[in-house]
């Protein structure tokens, strides 16, 4: 069968980068029959698009995101801003998002774009292990800090007379989430499972750690489905409570919840909904890919092999495509802060941080200029 592929196929094996100029073994020829080569040629334009997005596009996302997150963090730790408990969550989120951009995406682009950089990782299992732990840590922390903030808003709306946000609760919650995230991520010291198929396309590190492929299911659940389900369900309840609160205010001309609480909650809904919308397509494709690769695997030479492999390749590159948009989760919060219902206050302190001239605050806004800034 392999000889037939070589002699009769109109496509040369050189279309595969890893085989260019190489003498293939019989096993490699069996793994790439003519039908599979033809399919690869067909999807090369899409593959090139994805690689462009994950190289130049990711670089832009990292630069924009790091600058925006740093500015957001500096704004949220201003004396007047850090008095609000919700700004503690947003400041911590800016830090964790920045770390994700730098330690996950930036290093991914560097390893994919430079064999020398990737070789540094491949030659040091300790460095690969540390990188795996750090990537896992900040991926977990970014999303679960957002979940914690969402749950805090839920408790506030459900029990407004019994619970009020406080700096102490915010600090304790972020500390607990951080400690749990750090503990969970330490499993990467002993177990390897997801690094072998990076969307950035670099060669994985050689490892003496236990290869536990099933850990990927837990990874997808913890980073995608569980937080998505929690955020979606809690947000639906919060939206319902917001509407009820608005009706109470219209009927009674007063409400237990303040206008500031409403604005903060709307900002949370904006940020958390952004997360769900950007992560959901990736989660669906990831899950489908895991199920397909695990349950439909077929040996080379079988009649179903080509169908299995073409579907596997479609899912892999579709996952990489949606991963590009998933990266926006860690970079665009600054835009949301600038355009939300709480934007006047954020913009005011941003101008103060940048040393820009303040604009006149409209009198019909709920934000009042603090004393000393007039």
Secondary structure, DSSP 8 states (H G I E B T S, - for coil): -HHHHHHH-SS-GGGSGGGTT----HHHHHHS-HHHHHHHHHHHHHHHHHHHIIIIIHHHHHHHHHHHHHHHHHHHTSTTGGGSHHHHHHHHHHHHHHHHIIIIIIHHHHHHH-HHHHHHHHT-HHHHHHHHHHHHHHHHHHHHHHHHHHHHHHHHHH-TTT----HHHHHHHHHHHHHHHHHHHGGGGTEE-SGGG-TT--------SEE-TTHHHHHHIIIIIHHHHHHHHHHHHHHHHHHHHHHHHHHHS--SS-HHHHHHHHHHHHHHHHHHHHHHHHHHHHHHHHHHHHHS---TTSTTHHHHHHHHHHHHHHHHHHHHHHGGGGT-HHHHHHHSTTHHHHHHHHHHHHT-------TTSS----TT--
